Amino acid sequence: MKKGEKFTKENLWVKRPGNVGILAENYNDIIGKTAKCDIANDTHISWEMIE
């Protein structure tokens, strides 16, 4: 993802195990929010990466 891009169901997925980054239960809270920075493929995201 590029900085400024919105999180959608097409570009965000739940990654297991869920012991790093944001928990799977917060998936729907992230949809529609914006990336603060470029995010590489296959990266566990954190709240600091989301606007």
Protein Blocks (a to p, Z undefined) as FASTA:
>chain_A
ZZhiacdfklgccdddfkehjafklmmmmgopacfbdcdehiacdfklpZZ
